[in-house]
Amino acid sequence: MATDDNFPCSLTLQVPFPDARLASVALQALRVDKELSGLVKRELSTVASPGSEYAGETVLQVDYKATTNRMLRVAVNSFMDSLALVLEVQEEMDVDVIESEKASI
């Protein structure tokens, strides 16, 4: 995300997933909730894991920009709550994928 004088505070989160499908599902689920404040900008995307042999986009990347650190903190806290819910649902509904990853560790 490019720097912007109106939004000097920024943060990039990268959340790895076991496969590209789960990363894409999380992206679609989280994308629908828009930021409520015009003081915060958020961009969601999936990217390939750095240094990974697998070419799929298995990482959910979230780029935040905000006018103040406080607005950034509030937005990220809210996002983390939503992400936790998405991960909980994926763990319950996609047991086969999650369990196969745990078995391979």
N, C-alpha and C positions, 0 to 999 in steps of 0.2 A: 504494500500500500504506500503510495507516495506521501511525502510529508506535506502538511497543510498548516499554515500559520493560524488558521481559525480552529484547528483541531490538533493542538500540540502534544497531547498525551496519546500514546499508542501502545498496543500490546498485540502480539501474535501468539495464538495457542495452536498447538498441533496435537491432535488426539489420534493415536494409532488404533486401527481395527484389525481383526484377524484376516479379513478379506475385503475386496473392493465392494462387494454387494452390501455388506453391513455398513461400510463407510457411506455409500450412496444412500442407503435407507435413512441413516442418521441425518445426512445433509438435507434430504427431502423433508424429514419430519421437523427439523429445526428451522428451516428456511421460511416456513409459513408465519412464524412469529416475528413481526417487524419490530424494530426498536421504537419505543413509545416516545422517546425524546428526540427532538431535532438536534440536541447537543451531543449525540452519539451516532457514529456511523459504524456499520458492521458489514463485512463481506465474508461469506462462507464459500468454501470450495473443497474439492478433494484433490489431493496431490499424491504423487508416488513417494514412498518412504525413502529418505536419503540413504544411499548405500545398500539398498535392498536388491536382491537378485530378482525378485518378483517385480514385473513391470506395471502391475495394476496400481490404481490410485487407492491406497489403503489408509491414507491419513486424512482426517478431517482437519482442514486448516481454517482458523477463524481470525480475521484481522479486524481489530477494533481501533477506532480513533475517537477521541472525545475532547471536549473543551477544557475539562478539568479532571484531575486525578479522582476526585470524588465521583463524578459521573461515570468515569471508566470503571471504577470499583463496583458501583451499583449495577451497571450493565453486565459486567462479567459475572458477578454473583448470581444474577437472575439467569444468565445463560447456563451457568454450572448446574443450577437446579433443574433446568430443562434437560440438559445433557444427562444428568443422573437418571432422570425418568426414562429417557430414550434407552440408555444402557440397561436399565432394569428390565424394561419390556423386551429388549433384544435377548437378554440372558434367559428370560422365561420362555420366549417364543422360538428362539433359534438355538435350542439346547444342543442339537447335533453339531452345529458349527463351533460353538463355544467349547463343548466337551472334547471335540477332536483337537482343538488347539491346546487344551490343558493336557491331553494325553501325549501330545508330541513334545511337551516341555521336559 
